[in-house]
Amino acid sequence: MTELILLVDDEPSIVQLARMYLEREGFRVQAVGDGEAALEAVSSPKGGAAQRPALIVLDVMLPKLDGFEVCRRLRARGDPVAILMLTARDDDVDKIVGLELGADDYLTKPFNPRELVARVKAILRRERRLPAEAKPVTAGDLVVDPLRREARLGDRSLDLRAQEFDLLLILAGQPGRVFTREQLLQQAWGFDFYGQTRTVDVHIAHLRKKMEGGDVKIETVTGVGYKLVVPSPPAPLPGGEGGRPSHPTPFPEGEGGRPSPLAPARFQKGQEGRKG
């Protein structure tokens, strides 16, 4: 069965246009016009699990409950459904708020319906593109398992959103490599996303907060992007166990029983005193 897209918008013209393009690409579409109806469609879908949406296209400006509140409530109860937010303003504030609440992506109105379809496809295919033999990635005390979609830092599990997980997997796969924001967008989102690199900054900030207390860090490379830094193991102490010399090393005697010139001056003096 094809995936169901829940389209939440109160503008009939936008609903009609988006539905036409999504259905043309083989998606099933369910449309509702307010925030309360959106929550109900996700939590109590008519027809059971088969009618649960794979992704929500969620407008910010809605009757009853706005899109931000819908997103906040879904994430507060641990619902992982993918969310693509629509905002009528080309303003970073709306975009950042949506991403911080847990949205996976955003699109500014008016939008090209082909771009809407492209973003929907990119979000949905992220979890399908991993090869069956993908192995866990280890970097320091960080372990990222792409098949289980799990990440651990030391002895604790990291609770990551889908986009945060993908970004961390990319960085952990090549510790020390500097990735530009554009590269991270292309690899984690699955298509070119030029001009909206603020999306990466928001998700990196979330990752850093969740990774606090661990040895592995995400560092900013000013003017370029980000890299994952794994601390080097401490250098071994000189000598034997615990830094202690394994055994005393006597200095050889010189010619005629005199102290060797290699010995320290205080050793030579002591040797001469004993011989006298």
ABEGO torsion letter per residue (X at the ends): XBBBBBBBBABAAAAAAAAAAAAAAGBBBBBBABAAAAAAAAABBBGEAAABBABBBBBABBBGBBAAAAAAAAAAAGBABBBBBBBABBBAAAAAAAAAAGBABBBBOBBBAAAAAAAAAAAAAAAAABBAABBBBBBEABBBBAAAGBBBBEABBBBBBAAAAAAAAAAAABBGBBBBAAAAAAAAAGBBABGAAAAAAAAAAAAAAAABGBABBBBBBBGAEBBBBBBBBBBBBBEBBGGBBABBBBBBBBBGGBBBAABBAAAAAAAAAAAX
